[in-house]
Amino acid sequence: MINRLAVPLAFILLTLMAGMAFFSMKQDALTFDELAHIPAGYSYLTQQDYRLNPEHPPLAKDLAALPLLFLNLNFPAESSNWKQEAEAPAWWVQFDLGKEFLYRSGPLDGEAGNDPKQIIFWSRLPMILLLLTLGAFLFFWARKILGNDWALLVLSLFAFSPSFLAHGHLVTTDVASAFGMLVAMYFWLEFLKQPTKGAIGKAGVALALALLFKFSAVLLLPFFAIITLFYAFLHPNSLGKVRAIGKYVGLSALAGIVALALILPIYQLHLLNYPAERQARDTIADLQPGGVTLYEQTVIWMADKPPFRAFAQFARGILMATQRGQFGNTVFLLGDIKAGGWWYYFPLIYLFKVPLALHILMLAGLAGFILSIKKKGAEWVKNNFSLFAFGLFIVGYWAVAMTGNLNIGIRHLLPTFPFLYLLVVYGVKEFANSRSAPRAKRKFAVALVLLFVAYIGSSLSSSPNYISYYNELAGGTKNGYKIAVDSNYDWGQDFYHLLAFVKANQIQKLRLDYFGGEDPAYWLGEKYIPLNPREEGFTPSEVEGWVAVSANQLMGGTAKPAASFDQPTGYYGWLQQYIPVARAGKSIFIYHIE
């Protein structure tokens, strides 16, 4: 019965996910990174110029911008921000240009100005389609590994994942990265099993897709090298181990050449109207903060040489992403703040940001893995090489994440989640099969159903506030801001709720310290009074009336600084004597100070 219904049930699950993501998309205001990504993508397609947001590959932004081509939009091509003549730091210019594009591109030749909500809506739709494509591909692969019924459990973990629901409708690169890495892994493993010309080509195309979605996919290169050597060692066939390894190394290089042969023309299309001298100047400006190494000097040299410009732009992005991972951000975690990261940041965030039921399922899955490996012995890796590769990828990816300094959200772990779901359900399946007594099987089936009901219920309990989701260990979504903020809790998504509160309460003046992508002055006009207690000369006693503060700003302004943290903090200590009268969504605290 389940075999005949598997595909229709999967379709229903993905339809439910589409509905939840769409409803959340309508509720969420522009998040911080979208302010840069949306205009960047539009500029790529309309200007054929890649000066904006080079620290991320173009493909996800291109997809988001496609619907915008059918709108009559004004692009600020004459702006000093576009020409990069503004005084703001080079990295910040893209955000200033984003505000111009969405909120300040007024009427031209009798045309209406840009409608920011319209731009945000249409650019997010392709992201939802990409999210659903990821789910469909995950189900397709899960069926091949686990069978129909267990594949539906994998898809259920995905479809009701608070993290995928949170980020799957945003114009960012995290879900795109998860999709690219999943597809690349599938076709690379297929290539290892049957190294035909077609398989080599597909593996190269899939690898290019992953690298065009996010630069963190460069981690696939050493990973694929490692699993290729493992596979050749375990499957020497008639060639012998040394010759088998040599063969696979050569064929892997061909797949890499295919990937590069696809990436470079796509980059070249994005450089058609990007002046070579500007590319060289921008490359120098972007790479100098980290101290120019030999590799960076080579990229700078190539930046204005026509045969190498596409590769130089691609390499520039990888180097920028690497620098960002090394330098990190200002991060709040459990009451502390520092510039950099904690090695335990991602384990803690994972502990608190996924439903508790998944943690319990992981324990059952681990037990199932142990039983399976104990039963099958040394042959387990050879007979379950895909599962072995999944585990190795998760360990390697997490190791890189934990040793880096870019601690800004669980979204950076999303590429590992599909593989985690596959491994968990495989382990649960093995544990279920180890129950021989009918009564034990029935008990386990009931427990499994209850766990999935709890998983779904925990996710839905935060709807549509999926960005702010925290599980019960963290005190739920309501209290999650005490653990960590930024894209884990407050990315500016609740601004529309603040506008509704202002309207409902007929507020005439609002002091606001907002973190996110929206432009408060555009929406609030004269009602908006910027609140910045970090400014010199700020006097808390002068603050009265309605006050709203984003959780990200509030926690940063009340946190205990690390020993090496040299930025101002404690600037919201005065506000702790007041109790918020309301919240806009979950992440913007509203006060009325007499």
N, C-alpha and C positions, 0 to 999 in steps of 0.2 A: 504493500500500500504506500509506504513512505517513498519507495523508489519512483512510483508514478507521480507522486505529488511533490517531489523534491524541487523541481524547477519552478512550478507555480508558487510553492511556499517561499522559495528564495526571492521570487519576484515580489511577493507580498512584503517580505522583510525589507527589501530595498525600496519599495514604494513608501512604507512607513518611515524609513530613514529619510527619504526625500522630503516627505511632509514635515518631519521634525526639523530638518535642516532649513527648509524654506521658511517655516514659521519663525525660527530663531533668526534667520537672515533678515526678515522684515523688522524684527524687534531691535536688532543690534545696530548701533551707530557705527560710524567709520572708526576702525581701530588704528592704532598708531602706525604700523608698518604699511597699511593699505594707502595711507596718505602719500607714500613714495611709490608704491608698486603700481597703482592705477595710472597715474600720469606717465610713468616710465613706459608701461606697455603701450599706451596710446601713442607716445612719441616714437616708439620703435616702428609701429605700423604706418604712421602718417608722415613722419619726418625721415625715416630710415637713418636714424642717428642714435647711437648707443652711449651717449654721454651720461645719462641718468642711471643710477642704481646698478653700476657694473659689478658690484659685489655679489650679485645674484645672476644666474643665467637667465636668458630671455623667455624661455618657452611658456612657463606658467603665466607670466605677465602678458605675453602675446595672446594666449587663449582668452584671458580675462578681457582684453581690449577688443577682441573681434566684434562683439555686439555693439560696441561704441562707434564703430565705423558707420553704422546705420543711423546714428543720431547726428543732429546738426550742432556740433560742438565747436567752441572757440578755443584754440590752443594758444597760450601766451608766448608765441615764438619771438616776440620783440622784447620780452621781459629781460631784465638784467640777470634774473635767476637762470633763465634758459641760456643766455649768453655767458653765464658764469662770471659776470662782472660785479656781482654783489659782494658786500664785505663779509657776509656770513662764511663760516668754515665750509669747505667744499662738500663735506659729508652732509651738512645741514641744508644746503641749497636745494636739494631734491624735495625736502619737506616744505620749504617756502614756496617752491614752484607748484607743489601739490595743492597748497592752499589757493594759489592764484588760479590754477586750472579749475578747481571745483567750486570756489566761492567768489572769486574776484574777476572772472573773465566776463566782463559786462557786454552789453550789446555792441555789435559791430555791423555797420551798414544796415541798420534797422532790424537786425536779428535780435532774438531774445538772448539773455545771458545763460550760461550753463546752469542746469538744474542738478545740484549735488546728489539729491536722493535718487534721481533717475540714473545718474552715472554709477552710483554705488550699486543700485539694484541690478542693472544689466551686466556690470562687470563681475558680479558675484555668481550669476547663474552658471557660467561655464565651470566654476569651481565645484558647484554641486554635482554637475554632470561628471566631472572627474572623480569626485568622491564615490559616486555610484558605480563608475567603471572600475574603480579599485575594488569595491565590494564584489562586483560580478566576477572579476578575475580571481579574487581570493576564493570565492565559492567554486569556481571552475577547477582550481588547483587542489582545493581541499577534497573535492569529490574523487580526484584521481588518487589521492593519498589515503583518505579515510573512508570513502564511501558516502552515499547520499545522506543518511541520517546524521552522521557525525559532522558532515560538512555544513549542515544546517545549524549545528551548534556553533561552529566556527563563525559562520555568517552572523549569528545572533550576537556573539561577543563584539563583532565589528559594528553591526547596525545600531546597537544601543551603547556603544562606547561614548562616554561623555566627552572624551578628548577629540575623537573624530567628528562628533556632532558640533563641538565648539569651533574647530578650525577648518572643517570641511566646506564651509560656506564663505570663507574669507579669502581675499585676494592676497594670499601669501604662498610660500613655497613648501610648506611642511607636509601637507597631504600629497601634493604633487611629488615630493621626494619619496614618500612612502610608496606611492604607485610606481614610480620609476625604478626604485630598488627592488620591489617585488617582481616586476616584469623582467628586469635584468637578471635576477637570480634564477627565475624559471628557465629562461632561454639559455643561460650559461650551463645549468645542470643538464638541460636537454642536449646541448652541444657535447658535454662530457660523455653522455650515454651513447650518442651517435654522432661522431664528429664528421658529418657530411658537409659538402659545400653549402647547402641550404641552411644547415644548423649553425655553421660558422657565421654566415651573413646575418641570420636572425639574432644571434648573440651579440654581434657588433652593433646592429641597429638598436637593440634594447639597451645596451650599455650607453650608446649615444643619447638615447632618450633620458636615461637617469641623469647623465651629466648635464643635459640641457635643462633639467628641472631644478637641480640644486647641486652646489659644489661639494657638499658633504658626500656625494656619490663617489668622489675620488677614493674614498675608503674601500670601494669595491675592487679597486685595482690590486692592492696587495692581498686582499681577501680572496679574490678569484685566483691569484697566483698560488696561494696556499692550498686552496681546495683542489685546484688542478693537479698539483703535485701529489696530494693525498690520493686523489682518484686514480691517477696513473700508477701510483705505487700499489694500490689495492687491486687494480684491474690491468695487469700487464699483458694479458692474453698471450698470444704466441710470440710477441715481439721481445719479451723480456722487459724487466723493470726499467733499465737504463734507456733502451730505445723507445719504450712507451712514454717515458717522461720527456724525452727529446721531441717526440712527435707532438705531444700535447703542448709543449712550450712553443713550438713553431706555429701550430694552428691557433693558439691563443694570441700570438702576436698578429696573425692575420685578422682575427676578430677585432683587435685593438686598432688596426689600420682602417678597418671598415668603419669603426666608431668615429675615428678622427676625420675620415673622409666625408662623413655626414655632418659633423659638428662645424667644421671650418667653413663650408659654403653657407650654412645658416648664419654664422657669425658675420660672414662677408656681406650678406644681405642687410644686416643691421648696421653696417658701416658705410653704406653707399654715400650718405650725405654728412658723415662725421669727418671733418677735416683732419688730415693726417697730423698736422702740426698741433692741433688741439688734443688729439688722442695722445700724442707724446707728452704734451704739457700736463694733461690730466693724469697720465700714468705716473709721472714723476711725483705729482702732488699726492697721489693715493698711496704710493709705496714708500715714500721717504720717512713717514713717522716711525716705521719699524727699523730704520737703519738699512741702507741699501746693500744687500748681499750680491754675490756674483750672479745668482739666478735672477734677481730683480734687475740688475744692470743689463742683463741680456734681454729681458722683456722690455725694458725702457728703450734699448737700442732698436728692437724690432718694431716698436710702436708706430713709427712713421715710414717704415719700409714697405711699400705696397705688397710684395709677395708674402710678408710675414704678419701683416696687421691683424688678420683674423685670429691667428694663433696668439699674438701678443695680447689681444683683448681677452681671449679665453684664459690665458695664463695670468693676466692681471687680476681677473676675478677670483681665481683660485688663491692667489697670494693674498688678496684682500681678506678673503674668508679665513685664511690661515692666521693672518694678523689679528683679526677680530676674535678668533678663538683663543689666541694667546693673551691679548690685552683684557678681554672681557668687558663687563659692564659694572655699574654700581648695582649691588644686589642686596635685597632685604631677605633675611631668613630667620624665623623664630626670634624676632626681637633684635637681631644684630644687623649691621649694615657694613659693607666693605666694597672696595673696588677690586673685583676679581671673583674668585669662586671658592667653594668648599668641595672637597672630594666626595663628601656624603650628600651633596645637594640633590643629585638626581635619584639616589635610592630613597631619600626622604620624600621627595616630591612624588615619586611613583607610589610609595606607601600610602600617601594621603590623597592622591588624585585619581586613583582607579577604584571602582567599587570593591567593597570588602569581599564580596562573593568571588571575585576573580582571584583574590589571594588564597581563599580556601580551595578553589578549583586547582590552583597551582600546586598546592600541597598534595592533593589527590593525584594530580598529573605527575608529580615527582615520584610518588610511590609507585605509580604505574610504570614509569620509566625504569626505576630500579628493578622491578619485577621482570620487565621485558628484557633488559640487558642481562640480568642474572640467568634468565631462562635460555637466551639465545647465545650468550657468551661472546667470544671474540668476533664472531661473524656478524654481530649486530650492526656495526658501523658499515661494513660492506653491503649488507642487505637493506640498510636504511640510510643511505648516504645523504639523501636530501635532508632528512631530519638532523643528521649530524652537522650538515652545513648550516642549517638554521641556528642551531645552538652555538656554533662557532662564531657566526655572524653577530648574534646578540651579545656574546661575551666581548668580542672585539670592539663593537660599536660602543657598548657601555663603558669599556675601559678608556676609550678615547674621550668620551663625554665627561667622565669623572675626573680625568687628569687635565681637562681644559678649564679655562676661566670664564667661559660664556654660560653663565647660569641664569637663563631668563625664561625658562618654561619647559613643561613636560612635552610641549610640541616638538622639541628637538629629539625626543625619543620615539616619535611616531613611526619612523621607518622600521623599527624593531617590532612594533605591535602585531602586524599580521603574522610574522613568524612565531611570535610568542603564542598567539591564539592557536596556530596549527600545532605547536608542541604541546600546549596544555591539553587540548582536546585529544591528541594522540595518547598522551599519558593517561587521561581519564578513561579513554576507550580500553587501554590495556588493563587498567585497574578494574574496570567493570568486567572484562573477560576473565579476570582471575577469580571472580566470585563464582564458584561452582554450584553452590546450593541455590535452589530456586528462591527461597526466602531471602537470602542475602542479596540476590540479584534484584528482587523487588524493592528491598529497602534502599539499595543503592540508587535505583531508578527514581524512587520518590525523593531521595536527598538531592539528586541531580536536578530534578525539576524545581525543587524549592530554591536551590542555589541560583538557577537561571531566573526564576521569578524575582528573587531578591536583587539580582544584578540589574534586571530591567527596571524594577521598581526604584532602586537607588538612582539610576540614571534619570528616569522620568521625574523624580521628585524635584530635580533642579530645573526642569524645563520652564522657560526657554533660556535659562541662565547657565548654559553649558560651560562657557568660559570660566565662570566663577565656581564650578563644581568642586567640592571636596567631600570625601566620604565621612562616615560617622566617627572615625578615629580622630579626625581634625575638628570635630564639632559641627560637621555638616557645612553646606554651602554658606550658611549665614555667618559662620565664624572662620572660614578658611583664610581670610585676609590676614589673620594673625600668624599664619604659617609662612606664606610667601605671596607676593603680589605680581606686578607686571603681567605677562600674558597668562599666568596661572590664575589670575583673579580679576585684574583691572587693566584693561587695554583700551579704555575709553568707550566701550560698547554700550554703556547705560546712559549716554547723553540724551537720547530721545526721551527717556523716562524723566530726566531732569526737566526738559522742556515742558513735558506734560504737567509736572508738579508746579512749575512756575505759572503756567496758564491756569491750572485748577485753583491755585491759591491767590491769583491776581497779584503776583509779586511784581513790584515796580523797580526794585533795585536788588541785585544779587551779587555779592562778593564771591568769586569763584576761582578756585585753584584746580584746574582740570588737566588730566593726563589722558591723551588720546589723539585721534586724528581730526576731530571736528574743529570748526572755527567758532568759538562762542560768540564773538562779535557779530558774525554773520547772522546767527539765529536769534540772539538776544538784543542786539542793537544797543540802545542807550541804557537798557536794564543791566547790562554787564559791567561789573567793576572788577578788574583783575585783582586777585589776591596773591601776593607773593611775599610771604614772611621771610624769605631768604634775602630780600633787598636790604641794603644798609639803611638804617634810619627807620625801619618798620617798627610801629608802636602798637602792640596788641590792644591796649586800652581804647584805641580809636576805632576798633572794629565793633560794629553793631548792626542789628538788623539780620537779614537773611544771609547765611554763609553756606557755601557748598564746597566740599573738598574731596577729591578723588582718593580712594584708598591707597593708591600707589604713593601719592604725595604725603598723605597722613602718616603712613607707616614709616616712610623715609624720614619724616620730620619728628618722629618720636623714638626712633631706634637707637640702640647703643652702638657707637662706632667701634669698629675693630681698631687695634693698635696702630695699624698703618694707614687708616682712613683719615685723609687730610681735608675733607670737604665739610662745610657747615652741616650740623645736625642739631636736633633738639629744638628746631624752630617752630614746632607745633606743640611743645610742652604746655603752653598757655591754654590750648584748646581742650586739653584733657579734663579740665574742670567742668566742661559743659557736656550735656547728654544730647546726642542727636535726636531731633524730633521726627526724622524720617530718613529713608534711604531712597535714592533713585536707582531702581533695580536693586542690585546687591552692592555695587561698588562705589557709589557716590554718597557721602554722608552729608546730611543737611541739618543745619543748626539755625536756631533763632536766638540771637544774643541781644539781651535788653541793655 
